[in-house]
């Protein structure tokens, strides 16, 4: 399984001073703590999408990256602070997006390719008379 989001993605989404308040001390970010939260979110999303989508080793779909970033930020706030309403709303939207991916209301680019290949294979075999040798051609 690849990683949906890395530390730099979180730093791009939130100012480092805010991240230091959420998961650091003395004005510095505790990158180990941040990475632990990232790992938990990556694992959670991969688990939710187990039967629908395989996280690629590189270049994950931007929709999933966005969902993962919002989940990580929510986790960071929830661990040590009161979660602001805007962060709660982002998290709720990210949950809804993930559910739509899981139920295939949203089809990710890589998942779409797999589905179209499956359809092509089925059409080829439907057009031929089936025999055991057909599977080998």
Helices and strands as residue ranges (DSSP letters): H 7-13, H 16-23, E 24-25, E 28-29, H 31-48, H 62-80, H 85-102, H 109-127, G 132-136
